[in-house]
Amino acid sequence: MWAGGAVRIAGLVAVLVLIANLFVLGAQPFAVGLIPPPWDKLAHAALFALLGALLMIAAAGRHTWLALAALAAVALADELAQADLPGRVVSVADLMADVVGAAAGITAMAFVLARRRGP
């Protein structure tokens, strides 16, 4: 096995905590305009890159397409949840930043993990 079960579980727990915080904290009034454009796109990409990397640790470097699909679904759910929040808007640009970030994090961590496993 590539990583100990505890490392994989910790990665999954971190993903779940970050996603829960995304929805809980994102629904708070202080979140409106917290990071001004265009830096908000960088924040979206960075968060989802971290989620992607952690998800790859949890999956031991496998199931990359499934990880990307799961994070794309989370990104879409996050954007749709904003439709009902005062001061928040649904943004395709934010969704794209999330998906690009997730793909970058997944790709980078899959590469690192593949190198650690060797040929």
LINZI-V187461 format. One record per residue. N is the residue number from 1. RES is the residue in one small letter. OMEGA is omega as a letter, one per 40 degrees, with the letter a starting at -180 (none if undefined). BURIAL is 1 if it has 24 or more other C-alpha atoms within 12 Angstrom, else 0. D_CENTER is the distance of its C-alpha to the mean C-alpha in Angstrom with 2 decimals. Layout:
BEGIN
n-><N | N>
res-><RES | RES>
omega-><OMEGA | OMEGA>
burial-><BURIAL | BURIAL>
d_center-><D_CENTER | D_CENTER>
END
This chain:
BEGIN
n-><1 | 2 | 3 | 4 | 5 | 6 | 7 | 8 | 9 | 10 | 11 | 12 | 13 | 14 | 15 | 16 | 17 | 18 | 19 | 20 | 21 | 22 | 23 | 24 | 25 | 26 | 27 | 28 | 29 | 30 | 31 | 32 | 33 | 34 | 35 | 36 | 37 | 38 | 39 | 40 | 41 | 42 | 43 | 44 | 45 | 46 | 47 | 48 | 49 | 50 | 51 | 52 | 53 | 54 | 55 | 56 | 57 | 58 | 59 | 60 | 61 | 62 | 63 | 64 | 65 | 66 | 67 | 68 | 69 | 70 | 71 | 72 | 73 | 74 | 75 | 76 | 77 | 78 | 79 | 80 | 81 | 82 | 83 | 84 | 85 | 86 | 87 | 88 | 89 | 90 | 91 | 92 | 93 | 94 | 95 | 96 | 97 | 98 | 99 | 100 | 101 | 102 | 103 | 104 | 105 | 106 | 107 | 108 | 109 | 110 | 111 | 112 | 113 | 114 | 115 | 116 | 117 | 118 | 119>
res-><m | w | a | g | g | a | v | r | i | a | g | l | v | a | v | l | v | l | i | a | n | l | f | v | l | g | a | q | p | f | a | v | g | l | i | p | p | p | w | d | k | l | a | h | a | a | l | f | a | l | l | g | a | l | l | m | i | a | a | a | g | r | h | t | w | l | a | l | a | a | l | a | a | v | a | l | a | d | e | l | a | q | a | d | l | p | g | r | v | v | s | v | a | d | l | m | a | d | v | v | g | a | a | a | g | i | t | a | m | a | f | v | l | a | r | r | r | g | p>
omega-><a | a | i | i | a | i | i | i | i | i | i | i | i | i | a | i | i | i | i | i | i | a | a | a | i | i | a | a | a | a | a | i | a | i | a | i | e | a | i | i | i | i | i | a | a | i | a | i | i | i | i | i | i | i | i | i | i | a | i | i | a | i | a | a | i | i | i | i | i | a | i | i | i | i | i | i | i | i | a | i | a | a | a | a | i | i | a | i | i | a | i | i | i | i | i | i | i | a | i | i | i | i | i | i | i | a | a | a | i | i | i | a | i | i | i | i | a | a | none>
burial-><0 | 0 | 0 | 0 | 0 | 0 | 0 | 1 | 0 | 0 | 1 | 1 | 0 | 0 | 1 | 0 | 0 | 1 | 1 | 0 | 0 | 1 | 0 | 0 | 0 | 1 | 1 | 0 | 0 | 0 | 0 | 0 | 0 | 0 | 0 | 0 | 0 | 0 | 0 | 0 | 1 | 0 | 1 | 1 | 1 | 1 | 1 | 1 | 1 | 1 | 1 | 1 | 1 | 1 | 1 | 1 | 1 | 1 | 1 | 1 | 1 | 1 | 0 | 1 | 0 | 0 | 1 | 1 | 0 | 1 | 1 | 1 | 0 | 1 | 1 | 1 | 0 | 1 | 1 | 0 | 0 | 1 | 0 | 0 | 0 | 0 | 0 | 0 | 0 | 0 | 0 | 0 | 0 | 1 | 1 | 1 | 1 | 1 | 1 | 1 | 1 | 1 | 1 | 1 | 1 | 1 | 1 | 1 | 1 | 1 | 0 | 0 | 1 | 0 | 0 | 0 | 0 | 0 | 0>
d_center-><24.55 | 22.19 | 20.97 | 22.47 | 21.36 | 20.65 | 18.08 | 16.27 | 16.58 | 15.42 | 12.15 | 11.74 | 13.02 | 10.67 | 7.62 | 9.94 | 11.16 | 8.12 | 7.47 | 11.26 | 11.56 | 9.47 | 12.13 | 15.00 | 14.94 | 13.96 | 17.11 | 19.33 | 21.85 | 21.00 | 17.61 | 19.67 | 20.00 | 18.55 | 17.32 | 19.77 | 19.37 | 18.72 | 16.75 | 14.38 | 12.99 | 12.51 | 10.74 | 8.29 | 7.93 | 8.00 | 5.39 | 2.73 | 5.60 | 5.86 | 3.42 | 5.25 | 8.23 | 8.48 | 8.36 | 10.97 | 12.92 | 13.08 | 14.26 | 16.57 | 15.55 | 16.44 | 15.23 | 13.06 | 13.72 | 13.00 | 9.52 | 8.97 | 10.89 | 9.16 | 5.72 | 8.33 | 10.18 | 7.83 | 7.69 | 11.39 | 12.16 | 10.91 | 13.10 | 15.87 | 15.97 | 16.75 | 19.82 | 21.69 | 20.92 | 23.62 | 22.87 | 19.51 | 19.32 | 17.38 | 16.38 | 15.95 | 15.31 | 12.28 | 11.04 | 11.96 | 10.34 | 6.86 | 8.07 | 9.86 | 7.31 | 5.42 | 9.15 | 10.19 | 8.28 | 9.36 | 12.71 | 13.37 | 12.88 | 14.76 | 17.42 | 17.80 | 18.13 | 20.55 | 22.61 | 22.87 | 24.22 | 26.74 | 28.69>
END
